[in-house]
């Protein structure tokens, strides 16, 4: 029963994180008159599932060479998270730069100039990043299949409810929610990439366990704020990129990127308002 609950929580957490990104992309495309690009999201989702299964099997083979299941999973998470960071940051910068024109697009019912391939790769990497870990643990027999299916099904059900709750929400609100969530995810993914990379390096003997790189900013993993199993920690992990025991280097890089992106957004809004209120400007 204990492994069932652990598997359910793990698959629910990972599924929710991936499917929330899918939901947000779909709703943003719908509200911004880019419905034709929804197929890129669905294609990315399907490709991500395929990549998850393939990498789960491949990582099982690698694990026997690099020193076990955990090392293989950590290496994958580190690399995949870093790639996802680059894709999401590029999308965030695009959104911020075009956000000032949102009103004109709403009124003119014009579609925003988005890259279908960019949307595809964001969806694919976000799903593959989470799905590969689920597949890896399932192939290893760590959790019962029923618990994995139950957790993923619950995450899909919750995301569907959230999706339809956005039906009457205006585009500008969806834009702001999407952008804020993506910025938080970008910061989290950078910190997570560093954390998993350091952990894998330690497991493989590349970095000594007593290195200052592993000094923690704080450790709340034994409380309800545990980001993997805590009643409060899991929702914070999914919504805000909370981590209950970050190394200092992870903590600093995560919130430095988060602060930089929010600052860039804020400055763009200020510049836009100044231009809008300048005499002689329409």
Secondary structure, DSSP 8 states (H G I E B T S, - for coil): -HHHHHHHHHHHHHHHHHHHHHHHHHHHHHHTT-GGGHHHHHHHHHHHHHHHHHHHHHHHHHHHHHTSHHHHHHHHHHHHHHHHHHHHHHHHHHHHHHHTTHHHHHHHT------HHHHHHHHHHHHHHHHHHHHHHHHTT-S-HHHHHHHHHHHHHHHHHHHHHTTT--HHHHHHHHHHHHHHHHHHHHHHHHHHHHHHHHHTTSS-TT-GGG-BS---TTSTT-TTT-TTHHHHHHHH---TT-BHHHHHHHHHHHHHHHHHHHHHHHHHHHHHHSTT--
